[in-house]
């Protein structure tokens, strides 16, 4: 986008001030850039339709009407010689553009700012918010992007407007952090430095990719799609307005104004009507799962005896779009409850345990469960869960009902065999589980949420040979809609390549999970996708003791970050004696394909009463050193050194390929 030199004053009519004329020229030339900036800064809670209108309104109202000069009067540079690519990255440096950008920022940030005198606990009425233009009969929204664009939009929706502004100024206008802080301060942001720091964490680790996404059609309010509004509802409203006008002109005028304001300001105004139309719901054919290369929720056929109930489906879609006060909404961490931009896929609609249940899938990121009681007049429930990149195992089941201490699951169509077993009874074979014609299981005991841990029920499922995935796997209910997939990585062999995670159905895997199953309680309700037990080391204990095992239990969440528990399994007479948790780390790559080296340690008491410091590392560790109140070294992946019970010890390891490793805590 070229930078033009300022227009000479001699070419302007005397009745038109130079500042206003330059500002108008800057607005026209850089209109798409300014509107995109406003769209990103505006609060996503407006909805896509209202945010498009607001972005254009913000930019068009930024044109000054007074004869004052622009806020910044820096000299306008001559025509730039930079490449077109550089011009797309860097914002124009002309004073009119700089002034217009500041005015746009101030107005866009005002949409999220409440007046200082307004009580903090009360919602801000529409009369105190910036007004929007009215578009009759149409809904406008930018072109839908893919999963990456949706993830970026979701991340932006979770931060304040000042952070979105800092992010956009850096990636869209190419401003350095110092300039962004200065500009935010001029726009009235209370903590510009804090906003810049938080913006620096968005889009990581690939900021260049985030810059490309921010410039995509998903964030371009100048290239929009249109859909009609609700035609029947609009017709009813027109008739009601006409009748009210016939009765009383003044009352009719007020009624139309109130209705228009409610329509423009309502939380569901940004949702396109086709996404709320039960007739537009996507439905997968019954046998498509057996003839596709994408085995996930998009391959689920629609099931349930009420899948043709338009009224039930309409209530579920309206609750998703604009949940009322009697709808209880829950979301797993990292999941947003925004309405669907496109018609979702219907997975199930039927009656389960005294409730009408609807399961929907929005195409790649979320599964949504709507449930309303069949009797009793209680409120409905709306549950959101992340399911992006689901596969044969993580897309194998969804919870459709929880009553008391039991749950029912809707199984994927590729599940050919279903049993249930107890992780704390590793030698007891699985018991067959009844599954109805619609794929709903009989009630299954849920793991205990607190108190004792006497049993840990899991589902053992087998996939159909029709998709060449004929193998058994375990899933467990951790409080989310999608159960977590349990796997096991055996201890490394001598000189053998590193082992890969495998299904936790073999004797060795079941014995390891029998010792660690109760630690899964710490993961309840945290949006866990899969949990792997990695036996990363085996150690011969001092004083002629038997061998102990070191396990790294890694929980991967749907949103990306993982949690690691390092557990020490000392010899015991009981096969279900709980392991000792010696380290707990959140948001880490440890024990994954991106963190394949680990070192951990613990204090241990021998039968003689002597205390030791034990340490063990993964297969690449060839030396361990203990320093602090106790010193010692060992060549190899394990160490044992005499130490007082409460001795402070620092453990480090050397890797075979070079480099050092600190012990995880």
C-alpha positions in Angstrom: 0.0 0.0 0.0 1.9 3.1 -1.2 2.4 6.2 0.9 1.5 9.3 -1.0 3.0 12.8 -0.3 0.6 15.3 1.2 -1.7 17.2 -1.1 -0.6 20.8 -1.7 -2.8 23.4 0.0 -3.2 25.3 -3.3 -5.3 22.4 -4.7 -7.9 22.6 -1.9 -10.9 24.9 -1.9 -10.7 27.6 0.7 -13.8 26.4 2.4 -12.3 23.0 3.2 -9.6 22.8 5.9 -6.4 21.0 5.0 -6.6 18.7 8.0 -10.1 17.4 7.2 -9.3 16.9 3.6 -6.1 14.9 4.4 -8.0 12.9 7.0 -10.6 12.0 4.4 -8.0 11.0 1.9 -6.2 8.8 4.5 -9.6 7.2 5.4 -10.5 6.4 1.8 -7.0 5.1 0.9 -6.5 3.0 4.0 -10.1 2.1 4.8 -9.6 -1.7 4.7 -6.7 -1.6 7.0 -8.5 0.6 9.5 -11.7 -1.4 9.4 -9.7 -4.6 10.0 -7.9 -3.0 13.0 -11.3 -1.9 14.4 -12.8 -5.4 13.9 -9.9 -7.1 15.8 -10.1 -4.6 18.7 -13.9 -4.6 19.1 -15.2 -7.1 21.7 -16.1 -10.5 20.2 -19.1 -10.6 22.5 -20.8 -8.3 20.0 -21.2 -11.2 17.6 -19.8 -11.3 14.0 -22.7 -9.3 12.4 -22.7 -6.5 14.9 -18.9 -6.4 15.0 -18.8 -5.9 11.2 -21.2 -3.0 11.5 -19.4 -1.6 14.4 -16.0 -1.8 12.6 -17.3 0.2 9.7 -19.1 2.7 12.0 -15.9 3.3 14.1 -13.8 4.1 11.0 -16.4 6.3 9.3 -17.1 8.3 12.5 -13.4 8.8 13.0 -13.4 11.5 10.3 -12.9 14.8 12.1 -15.7 17.4 11.7 -13.8 20.4 13.2 -11.2 22.6 11.6 -8.5 21.4 14.1 -5.4 19.8 12.7 -4.8 16.1 13.3 -3.5 15.1 16.7 -0.1 14.4 15.3 1.6 16.9 13.0 4.8 15.0 12.1 6.2 15.6 8.7 4.7 13.3 6.0 7.5 11.3 4.3 7.9 11.1 0.6 6.9 8.2 -1.5 8.5 5.0 0.0 10.8 2.8 -2.1 10.0 -0.3 0.0 8.7 -3.5 -1.6 5.0 -4.2 -1.7 5.5 -6.9 0.9 7.1 -4.4 3.3 4.2 -2.0 2.6 1.7 -4.7 3.7 3.6 -5.2 6.9 4.4 -1.6 7.9 1.6 0.9 8.5 1.6 4.2 6.6 3.6 6.8 8.5 1.6 9.9 7.3 0.2 12.2 9.9 -3.4 11.9 8.7 -3.3 8.1 8.9 -1.7 8.2 12.3 -4.4 10.6 13.5 -7.2 8.4 12.1 -5.7 5.3 13.6 -5.7 6.9 17.0 -9.3 8.0 16.7 -10.3 4.5 15.5 -8.5 2.9 18.5 -10.2 5.2 21.0 -13.7 4.5 19.7 -13.2 0.8 19.3 -11.9 0.5 22.9 -14.9 2.4 24.1 -17.2 -0.5 23.2 -15.6 -2.5 26.1 -15.1 0.3 28.5 -17.9 1.1 31.1 -18.3 4.6 32.3 -16.4 5.3 35.5 -19.5 6.4 37.3 -21.5 3.3 36.4 -21.8 0.7 39.2 -19.4 -2.2 38.5 -21.9 -5.0 39.1 -24.7 -3.7 36.8 -24.7 -4.3 33.1 -24.2 -1.3 30.9 -27.5 -0.3 29.2 -27.6 -0.1 25.4 -28.2 3.7 25.7 -24.7 4.2 27.1 -22.9 2.2 24.4 -21.9 3.5 21.0 -24.7 3.1 18.6 -24.7 0.9 15.5 -26.4 1.3 12.1 -29.4 -0.9 11.3 -29.3 -3.4 8.4 -32.8 -4.6 7.7 -33.3 -8.2 6.6 -29.6 -9.2 6.3 -26.9 -10.6 8.5 -23.3 -9.9 7.6 -20.3 -11.8 8.6 -16.7 -12.3 7.3 -15.8 -15.4 5.4 -15.3 -18.4 7.7 -11.8 -19.6 8.2 -10.4 -22.9 9.3 -9.5 -24.4 12.7 -6.4 -22.1 13.0 -8.3 -18.9 12.4 -11.0 -20.0 14.9 -8.4 -20.8 17.5 -6.9 -17.4 17.1 -10.3 -15.7 17.3 -11.0 -17.7 20.4 -7.7 -16.6 22.0 -8.4 -13.0 21.2 -11.9 -13.3 22.8 -10.3 -14.3 26.1 -8.2 -11.1 26.5 -9.2 -7.4 27.0 -9.6 -5.0 24.1 -6.3 -3.3 25.0 -4.4 -6.6 24.5 -6.2 -7.2 21.2 -5.2 -3.7 20.2 -1.5 -4.2 21.0 -1.6 -7.5 19.2 -3.1 -6.0 16.1 -0.8 -2.9 16.1 2.2 -5.2 16.1 1.1 -7.7 13.5 -1.1 -5.6 11.3 0.8 -2.3 11.4 4.2 -3.6 12.2 4.8 -1.2 15.1 7.6 -1.9 17.7 6.6 -2.4 21.3 7.6 1.1 22.4 5.4 2.7 19.7 2.5 0.4 20.7 2.8 1.4 24.4 2.8 5.1 23.4 -0.2 4.8 21.1 -2.2 2.8 23.7 -1.5 5.4 26.3 -2.8 8.1 24.0 -5.9 6.0 23.4 -6.6 6.0 27.1 -5.5 2.5 28.1 -4.7 2.3 31.8 -1.8 -0.2 31.6 -0.2 0.0 28.1 2.9 -1.9 29.2 0.8 -4.8 30.6 -1.3 -5.0 27.5 1.9 -5.2 25.3 3.3 -8.0 27.6 0.1 -10.0 27.3 -0.1 -9.5 23.6 3.4 -10.8 23.2 2.1 -14.2 24.5 -0.6 -14.4 21.8 0.2 -16.3 18.6 3.2 -18.1 20.0 5.3 -20.0 19.0 4.8 -19.0 15.3 4.0 -15.3 15.3 4.6 -15.2 11.5 1.8 -17.7 11.1 -0.4 -15.7 13.4 0.3 -12.6 11.3 -0.9 -14.5 8.2 -4.1 -15.6 10.0 -4.8 -12.1 11.2 -4.7 -10.9 7.6 -7.0 -13.7 6.4 -10.7 -13.4 5.4 -11.8 -14.5 8.9 -10.8 -11.0 10.2 -11.7 -8.9 7.1 -15.0 -7.1 7.6 -14.7 -5.5 4.2 -15.2 -8.9 2.5 -18.4 -10.3 4.0 -21.1 -12.9 3.3 -24.8 -12.1 3.7 -27.6 -14.2 4.9 -31.3 -13.3 5.4 -32.6 -12.8 8.9 -35.4 -14.9 10.3 -38.0 -14.3 7.6 -41.0 -15.6 9.6 -40.1 -13.8 12.8 -39.5 -10.6 10.8 -42.9 -10.9 9.2 -44.6 -11.4 12.6 -42.7 -8.4 13.9 -43.8 -6.2 11.0 -47.5 -7.2 11.5 -47.2 -6.6 15.2 -45.7 -3.2 14.6 -48.4 -2.3 12.1 -51.2 -3.3 14.5 -49.6 -1.3 17.2 -49.3 1.7 14.9 -53.0 1.4 14.0 -54.0 1.5 17.7 -51.6 4.3 18.7 -49.0 6.0 16.5 -46.9 7.1 19.4 -47.0 3.7 21.2 -46.2 2.0 17.9 -43.2 4.1 17.2 -41.8 3.4 20.7 -42.5 -0.3 20.2 -40.6 -0.4 16.9 -37.7 1.5 18.5 -37.5 -0.8 21.4 -37.7 -3.9 19.2 -35.0 -2.5 16.9 -32.7 -1.9 19.8 -33.3 -5.3 21.3 -32.5 -6.9 17.9 -29.3 -4.9 17.3 -28.0 -5.2 20.9 -29.1 -8.8 21.7 -26.3 -11.4 22.3 -27.6 -13.5 19.4 -27.5 -10.7 16.9 -24.1 -11.9 15.5 -25.4 -15.4 14.6 -26.5 -16.2 11.0 -30.0 -17.6 10.8 -29.0 -20.7 8.8 -26.9 -21.8 11.7 -30.0 -21.6 13.9 -32.3 -23.4 11.5 -33.0 -27.1 12.4 -33.5 -27.8 8.7 -30.0 -26.7 8.0 -28.3 -29.1 10.4 -25.8 -31.4 8.8 -26.5 -35.1 9.0 -24.1 -37.8 8.1 -25.3 -40.9 6.3 -25.5 -44.1 8.4 -22.6 -46.0 6.7 -20.3 -43.2 5.7 -17.9 -44.0 8.6 -16.9 -47.2 6.9 -16.0 -45.5 3.7 -14.0 -42.4 4.7 -10.4 -41.6 5.6 -11.5 -39.2 8.3 -12.6 -41.1 11.4 -13.8 -38.5 13.8 -17.0 -36.9 14.9 -17.8 -35.8 11.3 -18.3 -39.5 10.5 -20.9 -40.0 13.2 -24.4 -40.7 11.8 -27.3 -39.0 13.3 -29.2 -41.2 15.9 -32.0 -40.9 18.4 -35.8 -41.2 18.2 -36.2 -37.4 18.2 -33.8 -36.5 15.5 -36.7 -35.3 13.4 -38.2 -33.1 16.3 -37.7 -29.6 14.9 -39.0 -27.9 18.0 -36.5 -29.7 20.3 -33.7 -29.0 17.8 -34.7 -25.4 17.6 -34.7 -25.0 21.3 -31.2 -26.5 21.5 -29.9 -24.2 18.8 -31.5 -21.1 20.4 -30.0 -22.0 23.7 -26.6 -22.3 22.1 -27.0 -18.9 20.4 -28.5 -17.0 23.3 -28.8 -19.1 26.5 -31.5 -17.7 28.8 -31.3 -17.5 32.6 -32.8 -20.9 33.2 -30.1 -22.7 31.1 -27.1 -23.8 33.0 -24.0 -23.5 30.9 -20.7 -25.3 31.5 -17.5 -25.4 29.4 -14.3 -27.4 29.7 -11.1 -25.3 30.0 -10.1 -23.7 26.8 -13.6 -24.0 25.2 -15.7 -21.0 24.2 -19.4 -21.0 24.1 -19.8 -18.7 21.1 -22.6 -19.5 18.7 -21.9 -21.5 15.6 -20.9 -19.5 12.5 -22.1 -22.3 10.2 -24.8 -25.0 10.6 -23.5 -27.6 13.0 -23.7 -31.4 12.6 -26.4 -33.3 14.4 -25.1 -36.4 16.2 -28.0 -37.4 18.4 -31.5 -36.3 19.6 -33.5 -38.5 21.9 -34.7 -39.2 25.4 -32.2 -40.5 28.0 -32.8 -41.0 31.7 -35.8 -38.6 31.9 -34.3 -35.8 29.7 -34.4 -34.9 26.1 -30.8 -34.7 24.9 -29.3 -33.2 21.7 -25.7 -33.6 20.7 -24.2 -31.3 18.1 -20.7 -31.0 16.6 -19.6 -27.7 15.1 -17.3 -29.2 12.4 -13.9 -29.6 14.1 -13.5 -27.9 17.4 -16.5 -28.5 19.8 -19.1 -31.0 20.8 -22.2 -29.4 22.5 -24.7 -31.2 24.6 -28.2 -29.8 25.3 -30.5 -31.5 27.8 -33.9 -30.5 29.1 -36.0 -32.4 31.6 -39.0 -34.2 30.3 -41.0 -33.4 33.5 -40.6 -31.4 36.6 -40.1 -28.0 35.1 -36.4 -27.8 35.8 -33.9 -25.7 33.8 -32.0 -27.0 30.7 -28.3 -27.6 30.6 -25.8 -26.7 27.9 -22.3 -28.3 28.0 -19.4 -27.4 25.7 -16.2 -29.6 25.2 -13.2 -29.4 22.9 -12.8 -32.2 20.4 -10.5 -30.8 17.7 -8.3 -33.4 16.0 -10.3 -36.3 17.5 -9.5 -39.8 16.1 -10.6 -43.4 16.4 -10.0 -43.5 20.1 -10.6 -39.9 21.3 -13.7 -39.7 19.2 -15.1 -43.0 20.2 -17.6 -42.0 22.9 -19.5 -39.0 24.3 -21.3 -38.8 27.7 -25.0 -38.3 27.1 -26.3 -38.6 30.6 -24.9 -38.5 34.2 -27.3 -39.5 37.0 -25.9 -40.0 40.5 -22.8 -42.1 40.4 -23.4 -43.5 36.9 -23.1 -42.3 33.3 -24.3 -43.4 29.9 -22.2 -43.0 26.7 -23.1 -42.6 23.1 -20.6 -44.7 21.2 -19.1 -44.1 17.8 -20.5 -46.3 14.9 -17.1 -48.0 14.5 -17.2 -49.5 18.0 -17.8 -53.3 17.6 -17.3 -54.5 21.1 -17.9 -52.9 24.5 -16.8 -54.1 27.9 -16.2 -52.4 31.3 -13.4 -53.2 33.8 -11.9 -51.9 37.0 -8.4 -50.5 36.8 -7.8 -51.5 40.5 -8.6 -55.2 39.6 -6.0 -55.8 36.8 -6.4 -59.6 36.9 -10.2 -59.4 36.5 -11.4 -59.7 32.9 -13.7 -57.1 31.5 -17.5 -57.6 31.7 -19.7 -57.2 28.6 -21.6 -53.9 28.5 -25.1 -53.7 26.9 -25.4 -51.2 24.1 -28.8 -50.1 22.7 -29.7 -49.9 19.0 -29.0 -46.2 19.0 -25.5 -46.7 20.4 -26.2 -45.7 24.0 -24.6 -47.9 26.7 -26.2 -49.2 29.8 -25.3 -47.1 33.0 -21.6 -47.3 33.9 -20.2 -46.7 37.3 -18.3 -43.4 37.5 -14.9 -43.1 39.2 -15.1 -41.6 42.7 -14.7 -37.9 42.7 -13.3 -37.7 46.2 -12.8 -39.6 49.4 -11.7 -43.2 49.0 -10.5 -44.8 45.8 -11.7 -48.4 45.9 -12.4 -48.8 42.2 -11.8 -47.1 39.0 -14.2 -48.1 36.2 -13.2 -47.8 32.6 -14.6 -48.7 29.2 -12.7 -51.2 27.1 -13.7 -50.6 23.5 -12.8 -52.4 20.3 -12.9 -50.8 16.9 -14.4 -52.4 13.9 -12.3 -54.4 11.4 -14.2 -52.5 8.7 -11.8 -49.6 9.2 -8.7 -51.8 9.6 -8.4 -50.6 13.2 -9.4 -53.8 14.9 -7.8 -53.2 18.3 -9.0 -52.7 21.9 -8.4 -49.5 24.0 -9.4 -48.0 27.3 -11.2 -44.7 28.0 -12.3 -43.3 31.3 -14.7 -40.6 32.5 -12.9 -37.6 33.9 -15.9 -35.4 34.2 -15.9 -34.0 30.6 -18.2 -34.9 27.7 -15.4 -36.8 25.9 -13.8 -39.5 28.0 -10.0 -39.6 28.2 -7.9 -42.3 26.3 -5.5 -44.3 28.5 -2.2 -45.6 27.0 1.1 -47.1 28.3 4.7 -46.8 27.2 6.8 -49.8 28.5 10.3 -49.4 30.0 13.1 -49.1 27.5 14.9 -52.3 26.4 18.7 -52.6 26.4 20.0 -51.1 23.2 16.5 -51.0 21.7 15.0 -47.9 20.2 12.7 -45.8 22.3 9.3 -47.3 22.8 6.1 -45.7 21.6 2.8 -45.4 23.5 0.5 -48.4 23.1 -2.9 -49.4 24.3 -3.1 -50.0 28.0 -4.8 -53.4 27.7 -1.9 -55.8 28.2 -0.9 -57.3 31.6 2.1 -55.0 32.2 0.1 -51.9 31.3 -2.8 -52.9 33.6 -0.5 -53.5 36.5 1.0 -50.0 36.1 -2.4 -48.4 35.9 -3.5 -50.3 39.0 -0.8 -48.5 41.0 -1.6 -45.0 39.4 -5.3 -45.0 38.6 -6.3 -43.0 41.7 -4.0 -40.1 40.7 -6.4 -39.5 37.8 -8.7 -37.7 40.3 -6.4 -34.7 40.1 -7.3 -34.4 36.4 -11.1 -34.3 36.8 -12.8 -31.6 34.7 -9.6 -30.2 33.2 -10.4 -31.0 29.6 -8.0 -34.0 29.3 -7.8 -35.7 25.9 -5.4 -38.6 26.7 -3.2 -39.9 29.6 -0.1 -42.0 29.1 1.9 -43.9 31.7 5.6 -44.0 30.6 7.8 -46.4 32.5 11.0 -44.4 31.9 13.3 -46.2 34.4 13.8 -49.2 36.6 16.1 -49.1 39.6 17.6 -51.7 41.9 17.1 -50.4 45.4 20.0 -50.2 48.0 20.7 -52.9 50.6 19.8 -55.7 48.3 16.3 -54.6 47.7 14.1 -55.5 44.8 13.6 -53.3 41.8 11.4 -50.2 41.8 9.8 -48.5 38.8 9.6 -44.8 37.8 6.6 -43.7 35.8 5.8 -40.4 34.1 2.1 -40.0 33.9 1.4 -37.3 31.2 -2.1 -35.9 30.7 -2.6 -34.1 27.4 -5.5 -31.6 27.1 -7.6 -30.8 24.1 -6.4 -27.2 24.2 -2.7 -28.3 24.0 -0.9 -27.8 27.4 -0.1 -30.9 29.4 0.4 -31.9 33.0 3.0 -34.4 34.3 3.0 -36.5 37.4 6.2 -38.4 38.1 5.4 -41.5 40.3 7.7 -43.8 42.2 6.5 -47.5 42.4 8.4 -49.2 45.1 8.0 -52.9 45.7 4.8 -53.8 47.6 2.7 -56.9 48.4 -0.4 -55.3 47.0 -0.7 -54.9 43.2 -3.0 -51.8 43.8 -0.9 -50.0 46.4 -0.8 -46.3 45.2 2.4 -45.0 43.8 4.2 -42.1 45.4 3.9 -38.8 43.4 7.3 -37.2 43.6 6.9 -34.4 41.0 3.9 -32.5 39.6 4.4 -30.0 36.7 1.8 -28.1 34.7 2.1 -26.7 31.2 5.1 -28.7 30.1 6.3 -30.8 27.2 8.0 -33.3 29.5 7.3 -37.0 28.7 6.0 -36.2 25.2 7.5 -36.5 21.8 8.7 -32.9 22.3 10.2 -33.6 25.8 11.8 -37.0 25.7 14.3 -36.6 28.5 13.5 -36.5 32.2 15.2 -36.8 35.6 13.5 -37.1 38.9 14.4 -37.9 42.5 12.9 -38.8 45.9 13.8 -39.7 49.5 13.4 -43.4 50.3 13.6 -45.4 53.6 15.1 -48.9 53.5 14.0 -51.7 55.8 17.0 -51.0 57.9 15.7 -47.6 58.7 18.4 -45.8 56.7 17.3 -43.0 54.4 18.6 -42.5 50.8 18.2 -40.1 48.0 17.1 -42.0 44.8 17.2 -40.6 41.3 16.4 -41.9 37.9 16.5 -40.6 34.4 15.3 -41.6 31.0 17.3 -43.7 28.6 19.5 -40.9 27.3 20.9 -40.1 30.8 24.4 -41.5 31.3 25.5 -39.6 34.5 23.6 -38.2 37.5 25.2 -35.9 40.1 23.8 -34.9 43.5 25.0 -31.7 45.2 23.9 -29.6 48.2 23.8 -31.2 51.7 24.7 -34.5 50.1 27.1 -35.2 47.3 27.4 -38.1 45.0 27.6 -39.2 41.4 26.6 -42.3 39.4 27.4 -43.3 35.8 24.2 -44.4 34.2 20.5 -43.5 34.5 20.0 -44.2 38.2 21.6 -43.0 41.5 21.3 -44.0 45.2 23.2 -42.1 47.9 22.8 -42.1 51.7 21.2 -38.9 53.0 19.3 -37.6 56.0 15.5 -37.7 55.7 15.2 -34.0 55.1 18.4 -33.3 53.3 18.3 -30.6 50.6 19.7 -32.1 47.4 20.0 -30.7 43.9 20.1 -33.3 41.1 21.5 -32.9 37.6 22.1 -35.3 34.8 24.3 -35.4 31.7 22.8 -36.7 28.4 24.5 -39.1 26.1 24.2 -36.7 23.2 25.5 -33.8 25.2 23.8 -31.2 27.4 22.5 -31.3 31.0 19.2 -31.9 32.6 17.7 -30.7 35.9 15.4 -32.8 38.0 11.7 -32.1 37.6 9.9 -31.1 40.8 
